[in-house]
Amino acid sequence: MIEVGISVVDITPPAGSIMAGYAARTNFALGKNDPLTVRAIVVGKTALVTADVIGIDATMSKRVRRQCNLPDQAITIAATHTHSGPPSMPGRLFSPIDIKFITKLEKALINAINTANSSKVPVKMFGGVGEEPGIAKN
């Protein structure tokens, strides 16, 4: 039997935060529609974590991996590439960076991975195939 753990960490910035996404954006966040999160799943000794940000650079990814309780090569970190959140990659996308948010994001990534890993429980995994025509539709 395999063990699986999950974790969700809220990273929603406050209203008035800088927004990322494209160079022409000049307005700040007016509030929130949905929370921004970091979500992690650990299956056995492998972690997959995703954050609701436009991107995560290699430097942050490397720092996060070094502070987690799994081997570096067993951790995959991804971003949802949302254009509805703050800048998350220093020096990219022509956006000023809020260092408080960058710090919060990095801590949330570490916390999500370590919490998911330490909360693993035995599970039975099943697979299947299906269609969902409403997903990924423009």
Sequence and secondary structure as in RCSB ss.txt:
>XXXX:A:sequence
MIEVGISVVDITPPAGSIMAGYAARTNFALGKNDPLTVRAIVVGKTALVTADVIGIDATMSKRVRRQCNLPDQAI
TIAATHTHSGPPSMPGRLFSPIDIKFITKLEKALINAINTANSSKVPVKMFGGVGEEPGIAKN
>XXXX:A:secstr
 EEEEEEEEE    TT    S TT        SS  EEEEEEETTEEEEEESSS   HHHHHHHHHTSSS GGGE
EEEE   SSS   STT TT    HHHHHHHHHHHHHHHHHHHHT EEE         TTSS  
